[in-house]
Amino acid sequence: MEMESSQSETEEETDQSYQRIKTIDLIRSQSLHETIIYKNQGKEQATSYEVLEKIKLTRLLSWNIRKKPKDAPLLNKANGEGGDDIDNARRTLLSYLKPRKDRVKSGIKDGEFMDSARFEVGKWEKRTIKSRDGKLELQTEIFLATIDQRSEKALGGGACTVIATLITDWLYTNPNTLPLKCELDKLIRDGSREWRSLCEEEIHKGKFLDQHFDLDTVIQAKIRPLEVVSEKSYVGFFKLENVNDLDVLQDAMSFDTIWDEIQNGESSSEGVYIVSWNDHFFVLKKERNEIYIIDTLGERLAEGCDKAYILKFNEDSMVFNVQPQLKTSKVETEVDNHASVIKNEEQEKEKENSPEFACKGTSCCKEFIKGFLAAIPLGELQSNVEKGINGNAPLHQLLQIEFHYMSPLQQNSTCVDITN
């Protein structure tokens, strides 16, 4: 009997000791809580961190003090690490203080960049580009997108006009900058989607059988708030050899004249043009010391290229004329005292002369349009004219190039200042 009484007293003392530990811990926590409240007194507004701490501590202090059932162990194995209830409370407090990944806010909107690479900046690279006819070389900086308008991610085969409109609007909305790789990809996808919507409209199906919309149609559709400034726009023609006596082209501006006006004329201010040539549209951005071409059809740059590109023309840009390959023959003669034997050895060696300098600076942009983009179509047209072959389209239409000066809608007076 004495042993049972002694054991009962020991258990009661243990239980009371456990209660004292919890009571002391509660008093300490309440003291900490009151200290935080006292520090916050006298302030008109509490910071979000202090308010958050107050809420956390209030939750932790709302414990129910209840008597432990008899024979309950001090170490509760139900807790994950086998610690007691006080250790469990400490772990709970630490979990509140740890930063949570889902609380970190991202500055990128959901669905803004849906490519496998969520956010790609891209980079400028100094490259040497050879024209498709092999006559010119361009050394300048180039920026490549991930896709172009014909990519499966865009599905915008004939969307160049619409995409050029979206890019122009982006350039005016974001002055003094150019799109990143992911932004250029997004503009291509968005423009291709807008183009497909236009293709589904009945009013356009009969007018544009090839689904290549002109700029007037895209502007009237109000896809973006832009307009063409006719006073700063140009329509001109490329010239062919021995075909300059066409009556229709006598008083028309040539491409060279247009470029001189853009570079040095009264309207040579900074701005953005949408250029139309050979049923294709691209963007030309003119700045004080640089000119950019933004084209969303990679094949215009090089055969097999499937990425949209931006070309930068500045003081470091250069164009060279590439000389044709030459063939040389070597004759070796050996003379014998008894007989004269002449041995002729012909060795054909292909050797490319070093390129000859053509131009430098922003004028390289002019040579790129004329000698890279238009070289092959103009060469084929020259050959057909010499052979007397007349195509379905009028000759002047095949030679025509247009520079449409774009402006944000109802902001004619400030459209130039936006790009300064």
Kinemage of the C-alpha trace (Angstrom):
@kinemage 1
@onewidth
@group {chain A} dominant
@subgroup {mainchain}
@vectorlist {calphas} color= white
{ca met a 1} P 0.000 0.000 0.000
{ca glu a 2} L 2.792 2.394 0.809
{ca met a 3} L 4.476 1.641 -2.512
{ca glu a 4} L 1.275 2.334 -4.481
{ca ser a 5} L 0.727 5.585 -2.557
{ca ser a 6} L 4.330 6.621 -3.231
{ca gln a 7} L 3.975 5.838 -6.964
{ca ser a 8} L 0.752 7.886 -7.169
{ca glu a 9} L 2.418 10.851 -5.479
{ca thr a 10} L 5.358 10.623 -7.922
{ca glu a 11} L 3.016 10.710 -10.930
{ca glu a 12} L 1.143 13.714 -9.533
{ca glu a 13} L 4.432 15.544 -8.950
{ca thr a 14} L 5.514 14.754 -12.523
{ca asp a 15} L 2.227 16.027 -13.902
{ca gln a 16} L 2.478 19.216 -11.852
{ca ser a 17} L 6.068 19.722 -13.056
{ca tyr a 18} L 4.929 19.406 -16.649
{ca gln a 19} L 2.165 21.956 -16.063
{ca arg a 20} L 4.678 24.377 -14.522
{ca ile a 21} L 6.893 24.102 -17.630
{ca lys a 22} L 3.977 24.938 -19.933
{ca thr a 23} L 2.876 27.784 -17.667
{ca ile a 24} L 6.374 29.328 -17.676
{ca asp a 25} L 6.544 29.015 -21.472
{ca leu a 26} L 3.132 30.672 -21.782
{ca ile a 27} L 4.174 33.562 -19.505
{ca arg a 28} L 7.317 34.131 -21.586
{ca ser a 29} L 5.341 34.148 -24.812
{ca gln a 30} L 2.771 36.561 -23.393
{ca ser a 31} L 5.584 38.822 -22.211
{ca leu a 32} L 7.050 38.833 -25.725
{ca his a 33} L 3.634 39.615 -27.147
{ca glu a 34} L 3.128 42.548 -24.754
{ca thr a 35} L 6.607 43.877 -25.580
{ca ile a 36} L 5.789 43.999 -29.301
{ca ile a 37} L 2.501 45.788 -28.607
{ca tyr a 38} L 4.281 48.262 -26.309
{ca lys a 39} L 6.871 49.039 -28.987
{ca asn a 40} L 4.121 49.707 -31.493
{ca gln a 41} L 2.429 52.263 -29.233
{ca gly a 42} L 2.884 55.897 -30.260
{ca lys a 43} L 3.104 54.999 -33.976
{ca glu a 44} L 0.291 56.159 -36.235
{ca gln a 45} L 0.552 53.151 -38.537
{ca ala a 46} L 2.153 49.797 -37.851
{ca thr a 47} L 4.260 48.243 -40.555
{ca ser a 48} L 2.971 45.195 -42.360
{ca tyr a 49} L 5.744 43.072 -40.849
{ca glu a 50} L 4.825 44.000 -37.252
{ca val a 51} L 1.143 43.363 -37.883
{ca leu a 52} L 2.002 40.011 -39.393
{ca glu a 53} L 4.142 39.087 -36.373
{ca lys a 54} L 1.315 40.058 -34.032
{ca ile a 55} L -1.094 37.768 -35.867
{ca lys a 56} L 1.378 34.901 -35.816
{ca leu a 57} L 2.060 35.245 -32.090
{ca thr a 58} L -1.650 35.498 -31.333
{ca arg a 59} L -2.179 32.188 -33.081
{ca leu a 60} L 0.662 30.568 -31.186
{ca leu a 61} L -0.543 31.880 -27.807
{ca ser a 62} L -4.083 30.611 -28.221
{ca trp a 63} L -3.295 27.298 -26.571
{ca asn a 64} L -5.846 25.405 -24.564
{ca ile a 65} L -4.475 24.637 -21.088
{ca arg a 66} L -5.860 21.349 -20.125
{ca lys a 67} L -4.755 18.754 -17.635
{ca lys a 68} L -2.822 15.888 -19.103
{ca pro a 69} L -4.553 12.544 -18.818
{ca lys a 70} L -2.993 10.182 -16.379
{ca asp a 71} L -0.195 7.958 -17.628
{ca ala a 72} L 0.392 10.322 -20.657
{ca pro a 73} L 4.128 10.403 -21.471
{ca leu a 74} L 6.098 13.635 -21.429
{ca leu a 75} L 7.643 12.765 -24.812
{ca asn a 76} L 4.892 12.517 -27.360
{ca lys a 77} L 6.031 10.158 -30.109
{ca ala a 78} L 3.132 11.301 -32.279
{ca asn a 79} L 5.175 14.412 -33.071
{ca gly a 80} L 7.187 13.944 -36.248
{ca glu a 81} L 10.638 14.064 -34.663
{ca gly a 82} L 9.737 12.402 -31.390
{ca gly a 83} L 10.065 15.664 -29.422
{ca asp a 84} L 7.690 16.936 -26.746
{ca asp a 85} L 4.864 19.430 -27.228
{ca ile a 86} L 7.144 22.413 -26.508
{ca asp a 87} L 9.507 21.328 -29.296
{ca asn a 88} L 6.534 20.961 -31.594
{ca ala a 89} L 5.484 24.556 -30.823
{ca arg a 90} L 9.007 25.733 -31.583
{ca arg a 91} L 8.964 23.968 -34.948
{ca thr a 92} L 5.604 25.540 -35.712
{ca leu a 93} L 6.999 28.999 -34.980
{ca leu a 94} L 10.005 28.382 -37.247
{ca ser a 95} L 7.740 27.283 -40.077
{ca tyr a 96} L 6.014 30.682 -39.942
{ca leu a 97} L 9.342 32.490 -40.201
{ca lys a 98} L 10.584 30.512 -43.240
{ca pro a 99} L 9.948 32.250 -46.589
{ca arg a 100} L 7.504 30.445 -48.821
{ca lys a 101} L 8.121 30.145 -52.539
{ca asp a 102} L 4.487 30.699 -53.384
{ca arg a 103} L 4.586 34.072 -51.632
{ca val a 104} L 7.169 35.450 -54.058
{ca lys a 105} L 5.384 37.617 -56.602
{ca ser a 106} L 6.528 37.541 -60.200
{ca gly a 107} L 6.602 40.626 -62.367
{ca ile a 108} L 5.666 38.582 -65.441
{ca lys a 109} L 1.985 38.131 -66.129
{ca asp a 110} L 0.683 34.607 -66.474
{ca gly a 111} L 0.681 33.481 -70.077
{ca glu a 112} L 2.768 36.408 -71.293
{ca phe a 113} L 5.655 34.236 -72.459
{ca met a 114} L 4.496 30.716 -73.223
{ca asp a 115} L 7.639 29.360 -74.901
{ca ser a 116} L 9.714 26.606 -73.336
{ca ala a 117} L 12.173 29.337 -72.379
{ca arg a 118} L 9.885 31.517 -70.304
{ca phe a 119} L 12.009 34.649 -70.400
{ca glu a 120} L 14.780 35.005 -72.974
{ca val a 121} L 16.673 38.260 -73.317
{ca gly a 122} L 18.709 37.442 -76.401
{ca lys a 123} L 21.969 39.058 -77.470
{ca trp a 124} L 23.537 41.081 -80.259
{ca glu a 125} L 26.203 39.325 -82.332
{ca lys a 126} L 28.701 40.750 -84.818
{ca arg a 127} L 28.366 38.695 -87.996
{ca thr a 128} L 29.344 38.672 -91.644
{ca ile a 129} L 26.375 38.036 -93.918
{ca lys a 130} L 26.710 37.183 -97.587
{ca ser a 131} L 24.026 38.194 -100.059
{ca arg a 132} L 22.089 35.407 -101.723
{ca asp a 133} L 23.545 36.257 -105.119
{ca gly a 134} L 27.057 36.170 -103.637
{ca lys a 135} L 28.045 39.666 -104.726
{ca leu a 136} L 28.026 41.504 -101.380
{ca glu a 137} L 29.117 40.937 -97.806
{ca leu a 138} L 27.708 42.809 -94.832
{ca gln a 139} L 29.483 43.087 -91.492
{ca thr a 140} L 27.198 44.346 -88.755
{ca glu a 141} L 25.399 43.385 -85.549
{ca ile a 142} L 22.389 41.105 -85.694
{ca phe a 143} L 19.752 40.072 -83.142
{ca leu a 144} L 17.800 36.857 -83.735
{ca ala a 145} L 14.416 35.817 -82.410
{ca thr a 146} L 13.484 32.223 -81.629
{ca ile a 147} L 10.850 31.947 -84.367
{ca asp a 148} L 9.631 33.742 -87.457
{ca gln a 149} L 6.129 34.221 -88.857
{ca arg a 150} L 6.136 30.842 -90.632
{ca ser a 151} L 7.028 28.914 -87.493
{ca glu a 152} L 4.583 26.325 -86.161
{ca lys a 153} L 4.341 28.416 -82.996
{ca ala a 154} L 3.137 31.420 -85.003
{ca leu a 155} L 1.300 30.079 -88.087
{ca gly a 156} L 1.448 33.484 -89.739
{ca gly a 157} L 2.438 32.718 -93.328
{ca gly a 158} L 1.138 36.008 -94.760
{ca ala a 159} L 1.034 38.012 -91.544
{ca cys a 160} L 3.967 40.352 -92.245
{ca thr a 161} L 1.772 43.477 -92.548
{ca val a 162} L -0.054 42.845 -89.287
{ca ile a 163} L 3.114 41.905 -87.399
{ca ala a 164} L 4.889 45.024 -88.693
{ca thr a 165} L 1.988 47.087 -87.324
{ca leu a 166} L 2.288 45.476 -83.887
{ca ile a 167} L 6.051 46.004 -83.827
{ca thr a 168} L 5.644 49.667 -84.799
{ca asp a 169} L 3.113 50.220 -82.029
{ca trp a 170} L 5.478 48.525 -79.561
{ca leu a 171} L 8.366 50.791 -80.596
{ca tyr a 172} L 6.322 53.936 -79.988
{ca thr a 173} L 4.975 52.575 -76.705
{ca asn a 174} L 8.505 51.681 -75.552
{ca pro a 175} L 10.749 54.546 -76.748
{ca asn a 176} L 14.536 54.293 -76.697
{ca thr a 177} L 14.483 50.512 -76.568
{ca leu a 178} L 14.108 47.407 -78.712
{ca pro a 179} L 12.192 44.213 -77.945
{ca leu a 180} L 13.896 41.344 -76.156
{ca lys a 181} L 13.934 37.924 -77.765
{ca cys a 182} L 10.860 36.764 -75.829
{ca glu a 183} L 9.055 40.036 -76.599
{ca leu a 184} L 9.808 39.763 -80.317
{ca asp a 185} L 8.552 36.170 -80.277
{ca lys a 186} L 5.365 37.317 -78.582
{ca leu a 187} L 4.817 40.106 -81.122
{ca ile a 188} L 5.139 37.545 -83.918
{ca arg a 189} L 2.636 35.190 -82.283
{ca asp a 190} L 0.174 37.977 -81.461
{ca gly a 191} L 0.430 39.454 -84.948
{ca ser a 192} L -0.098 36.051 -86.530
{ca arg a 193} L -3.203 35.523 -84.406
{ca glu a 194} L -4.601 38.918 -85.430
{ca trp a 195} L -3.873 38.072 -89.066
{ca arg a 196} L -5.772 34.774 -88.832
{ca ser a 197} L -8.738 36.658 -87.404
{ca leu a 198} L -8.701 39.031 -90.386
{ca cys a 199} L -8.547 36.072 -92.755
{ca glu a 200} L -11.796 34.721 -91.303
{ca glu a 201} L -13.734 37.916 -92.035
{ca glu a 202} L -15.939 37.585 -95.117
{ca ile a 203} L -15.172 41.092 -96.342
{ca his a 204} L -11.507 40.170 -96.850
{ca lys a 205} L -11.874 36.698 -98.364
{ca gly a 206} L -12.869 37.930 -101.809
{ca lys a 207} L -10.480 40.878 -101.896
{ca phe a 208} L -7.281 39.164 -100.747
{ca leu a 209} L -7.186 35.671 -102.192
{ca asp a 210} L -3.559 35.190 -101.156
{ca gln a 211} L -4.315 36.557 -97.650
{ca his a 212} L -1.575 39.199 -97.974
{ca phe a 213} L -3.255 42.337 -96.680
{ca asp a 214} L -2.111 45.799 -97.655
{ca leu a 215} L -1.279 48.367 -95.001
{ca asp a 216} L -4.463 50.407 -95.522
{ca thr a 217} L -6.612 47.377 -94.702
{ca val a 218} L -4.687 46.654 -91.502
{ca ile a 219} L -4.837 50.310 -90.400
{ca gln a 220} L -8.592 50.475 -91.058
{ca ala a 221} L -9.085 47.308 -89.011
{ca lys a 222} L -7.735 49.299 -86.025
{ca ile a 223} L -5.613 46.446 -84.801
{ca arg a 224} L -3.343 49.068 -83.254
{ca pro a 225} L -3.885 52.848 -82.855
{ca leu a 226} L -1.600 53.924 -85.712
{ca glu a 227} L -1.848 56.053 -88.821
{ca val a 228} L 0.273 56.819 -91.879
{ca val a 229} L 1.735 60.318 -92.168
{ca ser a 230} L 1.555 60.928 -95.914
{ca glu a 231} L 3.743 64.062 -95.788
{ca lys a 232} L 6.691 61.980 -94.579
{ca ser a 233} L 5.996 58.861 -96.638
{ca tyr a 234} L 7.541 57.959 -100.008
{ca val a 235} L 6.713 55.828 -103.034
{ca gly a 236} L 9.541 55.151 -105.471
{ca phe a 237} L 11.004 52.599 -107.862
{ca phe a 238} L 14.157 50.599 -108.333
{ca lys a 239} L 15.958 51.139 -111.615
{ca leu a 240} L 16.938 48.495 -114.136
{ca glu a 241} L 19.731 48.806 -116.647
{ca asn a 242} L 18.638 49.933 -120.108
{ca val a 243} L 15.018 50.193 -118.970
{ca asn a 244} L 15.046 53.688 -117.541
{ca asp a 245} L 13.182 55.194 -120.481
{ca leu a 246} L 9.793 53.911 -119.334
{ca asp a 247} L 7.245 56.696 -119.557
{ca val a 248} L 5.576 55.702 -116.318
{ca leu a 249} L 8.839 56.110 -114.391
{ca gln a 250} L 10.068 59.345 -115.946
{ca asp a 251} L 8.935 61.667 -113.152
{ca ala a 252} L 8.839 59.106 -110.340
{ca met a 253} L 11.252 59.041 -107.418
{ca ser a 254} L 13.961 56.428 -107.488
{ca phe a 255} L 14.970 54.360 -104.501
{ca asp a 256} L 18.248 56.277 -104.268
{ca thr a 257} L 16.385 59.597 -104.161
{ca ile a 258} L 14.081 58.333 -101.423
{ca trp a 259} L 17.032 57.233 -99.336
{ca asp a 260} L 18.712 60.606 -99.676
{ca glu a 261} L 15.512 62.239 -98.406
{ca ile a 262} L 15.305 59.869 -95.445
{ca gln a 263} L 18.954 60.406 -94.569
{ca asn a 264} L 19.527 64.070 -95.317
{ca gly a 265} L 16.287 65.726 -96.389
{ca glu a 266} L 13.945 68.014 -94.486
{ca ser a 267} L 11.959 65.004 -93.290
{ca ser a 268} L 15.054 63.135 -92.124
{ca ser a 269} L 13.820 63.134 -88.540
{ca glu a 270} L 13.789 60.107 -86.309
{ca gly a 271} L 10.840 57.799 -86.611
{ca val a 272} L 9.503 54.423 -87.680
{ca tyr a 273} L 8.683 53.345 -91.241
{ca ile a 274} L 6.824 50.292 -92.479
{ca val a 275} L 8.528 49.384 -95.757
{ca ser a 276} L 6.693 47.504 -98.501
{ca trp a 277} L 8.620 45.696 -101.211
{ca asn a 278} L 7.795 42.669 -103.376
{ca asp a 279} L 4.629 41.802 -101.439
{ca his a 280} L 6.440 41.840 -98.097
{ca phe a 281} L 6.428 44.314 -95.200
{ca phe a 282} L 9.127 45.020 -92.635
{ca val a 283} L 9.959 47.758 -90.117
{ca leu a 284} L 12.695 50.383 -90.435
{ca lys a 285} L 13.499 52.357 -87.279
{ca lys a 286} L 15.582 55.481 -87.833
{ca glu a 287} L 17.502 57.072 -84.990
{ca arg a 288} L 20.048 59.855 -84.910
{ca asn a 289} L 23.132 57.688 -85.421
{ca glu a 290} L 21.648 54.270 -86.074
{ca ile a 291} L 19.111 52.551 -88.301
{ca tyr a 292} L 17.410 49.245 -87.510
{ca ile a 293} L 15.638 46.806 -89.804
{ca ile a 294} L 13.192 44.428 -88.113
{ca asp a 295} L 12.050 41.639 -90.419
{ca thr a 296} L 9.909 38.706 -89.299
{ca leu a 297} L 10.652 36.459 -92.295
{ca gly a 298} L 14.030 34.794 -91.871
{ca glu a 299} L 14.447 33.790 -95.513
{ca arg a 300} L 14.788 37.447 -96.442
{ca leu a 301} L 18.115 37.408 -94.633
{ca ala a 302} L 19.509 34.078 -95.799
{ca glu a 303} L 18.231 30.929 -97.425
{ca gly a 304} L 17.106 28.431 -94.800
{ca cys a 305} L 16.933 30.996 -91.991
{ca asp a 306} L 13.804 30.394 -89.906
{ca lys a 307} L 14.192 33.171 -87.328
{ca ala a 308} L 13.064 36.772 -87.328
{ca tyr a 309} L 15.946 39.215 -87.110
{ca ile a 310} L 16.951 42.773 -86.250
{ca leu a 311} L 19.882 44.355 -88.074
{ca lys a 312} L 21.720 47.321 -86.584
{ca phe a 313} L 23.415 49.784 -88.923
{ca asn a 314} L 25.822 52.237 -87.301
{ca glu a 315} L 29.339 53.577 -87.746
{ca asp a 316} L 30.793 50.078 -87.349
{ca ser a 317} L 28.724 48.543 -90.165
{ca met a 318} L 30.510 47.824 -93.472
{ca val a 319} L 29.597 46.425 -96.882
{ca phe a 320} L 32.101 44.837 -99.270
{ca asn a 321} L 31.939 43.855 -102.924
{ca val a 322} L 32.897 40.219 -103.370
{ca gln a 323} L 34.980 39.547 -106.453
{ca pro a 324} L 34.118 36.521 -108.618
{ca gln a 325} L 36.279 33.439 -108.361
{ca leu a 326} L 39.196 33.264 -110.754
{ca lys a 327} L 40.755 30.271 -112.500
{ca thr a 328} L 44.540 30.125 -113.050
{ca ser a 329} L 46.683 27.751 -115.091
{ca lys a 330} L 50.286 26.837 -114.428
{ca val a 331} L 52.634 25.758 -117.203
{ca glu a 332} L 55.782 23.973 -116.254
{ca thr a 333} L 58.477 23.472 -118.929
{ca glu a 334} L 61.364 21.093 -118.666
{ca val a 335} L 64.201 21.139 -121.213
{ca asp a 336} L 66.341 18.052 -121.906
{ca asn a 337} L 69.762 18.274 -123.639
{ca his a 338} L 68.856 15.381 -125.983
{ca ala a 339} L 65.235 16.344 -126.618
{ca ser a 340} L 62.929 19.107 -125.789
{ca val a 341} L 59.964 17.863 -123.889
{ca ile a 342} L 57.272 20.259 -122.970
{ca lys a 343} L 54.954 19.174 -120.276
{ca asn a 344} L 51.847 21.154 -119.817
{ca glu a 345} L 50.189 20.893 -116.458
{ca glu a 346} L 46.961 22.735 -115.889
{ca gln a 347} L 45.825 23.118 -112.344
{ca glu a 348} L 42.549 24.831 -111.606
{ca lys a 349} L 42.562 26.605 -108.295
{ca glu a 350} L 39.589 28.422 -106.915
{ca lys a 351} L 40.698 31.490 -105.104
{ca glu a 352} L 38.515 34.297 -103.779
{ca asn a 353} L 40.056 37.710 -103.766
{ca ser a 354} L 39.749 39.717 -100.607
{ca pro a 355} L 36.461 41.685 -100.572
{ca glu a 356} L 36.588 45.279 -101.730
{ca phe a 357} L 35.230 47.998 -99.521
{ca ala a 358} L 31.914 49.471 -100.717
{ca cys a 359} L 30.474 51.635 -97.941
{ca lys a 360} L 30.345 52.173 -94.203
{ca gly a 361} L 27.906 53.464 -91.588
{ca thr a 362} L 24.148 53.832 -91.878
{ca ser a 363} L 24.465 53.845 -95.684
{ca cys a 364} L 24.939 50.088 -95.367
{ca cys a 365} L 21.202 49.872 -94.701
{ca lys a 366} L 20.545 51.244 -98.186
{ca glu a 367} L 22.901 48.672 -99.705
{ca phe a 368} L 21.247 45.913 -97.695
{ca ile a 369} L 17.790 46.754 -99.049
{ca lys a 370} L 19.069 47.114 -102.595
{ca gly a 371} L 21.752 44.439 -102.740
{ca phe a 372} L 20.405 41.827 -100.298
{ca leu a 373} L 16.610 42.008 -100.176
{ca ala a 374} L 15.982 43.123 -103.759
{ca ala a 375} L 18.997 41.735 -105.619
{ca ile a 376} L 17.602 38.394 -106.804
{ca pro a 377} L 14.081 39.621 -107.751
{ca leu a 378} L 15.597 42.569 -109.612
{ca gly a 379} L 18.109 40.300 -111.339
{ca glu a 380} L 15.356 37.973 -112.528
{ca leu a 381} L 13.287 40.923 -113.693
{ca gln a 382} L 16.277 42.368 -115.570
{ca ser a 383} L 16.794 39.041 -117.327
{ca asn a 384} L 13.125 38.772 -118.313
{ca val a 385} L 13.080 42.301 -119.695
{ca glu a 386} L 16.179 41.643 -121.800
{ca lys a 387} L 14.558 38.481 -123.164
{ca gly a 388} L 11.324 40.306 -123.878
{ca ile a 389} L 9.348 38.230 -121.394
{ca asn a 390} L 6.410 40.098 -119.938
{ca gly a 391} L 4.905 38.864 -116.697
{ca asn a 392} L 1.336 39.146 -115.504
{ca ala a 393} L 2.067 42.120 -113.245
{ca pro a 394} L 2.992 45.535 -114.685
{ca leu a 395} L 6.692 46.297 -114.663
{ca his a 396} L 6.391 49.426 -112.526
{ca gln a 397} L 4.499 47.444 -109.879
{ca leu a 398} L 7.379 44.969 -109.618
{ca leu a 399} L 9.856 47.810 -109.193
{ca gln a 400} L 7.840 49.749 -106.629
{ca ile a 401} L 9.002 50.250 -103.043
{ca glu a 402} L 7.096 52.202 -100.381
{ca phe a 403} L 8.203 53.831 -97.134
{ca his a 404} L 5.196 54.524 -94.884
{ca tyr a 405} L 6.001 56.874 -92.012
{ca met a 406} L 3.964 55.676 -89.037
{ca ser a 407} L 2.611 57.683 -86.123
{ca pro a 408} L 0.485 56.945 -83.058
{ca leu a 409} L -3.099 57.874 -83.818
{ca gln a 410} L -3.936 61.567 -83.184
{ca gln a 411} L -0.379 62.349 -82.120
{ca asn a 412} L 1.143 63.707 -85.310
{ca ser a 413} L 2.839 66.594 -83.536
{ca thr a 414} L 4.627 64.371 -81.031
{ca cys a 415} L 5.275 61.166 -82.941
{ca val a 416} L 8.852 62.189 -83.743
{ca asp a 417} L 9.619 63.317 -80.197
{ca ile a 418} L 8.580 59.930 -78.833
{ca thr a 419} L 11.666 58.266 -80.253
{ca asn a 420} L 14.110 60.953 -79.108
